Amino acid sequence: MSPTTILERIRSLFRSDTSEHLDSISDALVAGTLKEPVRPMSDQELARAIREFRSAPVSDGSLAKLSRRFVEASVPHDG
């Protein structure tokens, strides 16, 4: 499976909102500036990357987006 196919599957797991991050990864894959690693991450490297990701502060934009989604979800839909 190609990296762009994998990225499209990941994108489909999220709402239809555009994502600058996923778009930049997709563009880099298409342009050839982002390559698959020579070797996959070890379990230890993956665990370290996950710890670093989880310890990073959440951006104001992410908090605002999450807040909007909660508000949208709490509004009753006519149906």
N, C-alpha and C positions, 0 to 999 in steps of 0.2 A: 504494500500500500504506500502510495506516495505521501510525502510530508504535507502537501497541500490538501490531499484527501483527508488525512488525519485532522488537520486544522479545521476543515469544513465540518467534520463530525463534532469536534469540540465546540465550534461556533453554534451548531444546532442544539447543543445542550442548554444554551443561554437564550434569553429573550431575543427577539428579532432586532433589538437595538444594535446600532453600529458600535463597534469597539475599536478604538484607535490602536490599542495594543495588538489585538488579533489582526487588524488590517496591516500594521507595520510588519508583523511576522510573515503574513501572507505575501506582502510586497517584496520582502527580503528573500523569501524562498523563490518567488518567480524571477526576481532579478539575479538570483544566484549569489547574492552577498551573504546569505545565511546557509551554512552547510550542515549536514548531519554530522555528529561527532564521529571521530575515527573509531572510538569504542564507546559502548553504552556506559552510563553511570553505574558505579557499584552501589550496593545497598547502603553503604556508609556514606557515600557522596550524596545520594538521594536524601537520606535522613538529615544530613547537614543542611542541604538546600532547603528542605521543608522547614527545619528549625529557623533558618535565617529568614525565610519568607514569613513565617508566623510571628517572628519577633519585630518585623518591620512595622513602623507606625502606619495606621490607616490614613489615607488622604482625605481631605475635606470633600473632594468631589465624590469619592466612593461613599462616604457617609451620607451626603446629600442624595445620591442616587438611591441608596438603600432606604432612606427615609421616605422618598417619593413612592417607592414600591410598597412600603408598608401602608402609606396613606391610600394609595390606589386599591390595595387589597382590602382595606377596611371599609371602603365605600360600597354600599349595596348596589348591585347591578339590577336594572329592570329587566325582567326576562320572562 
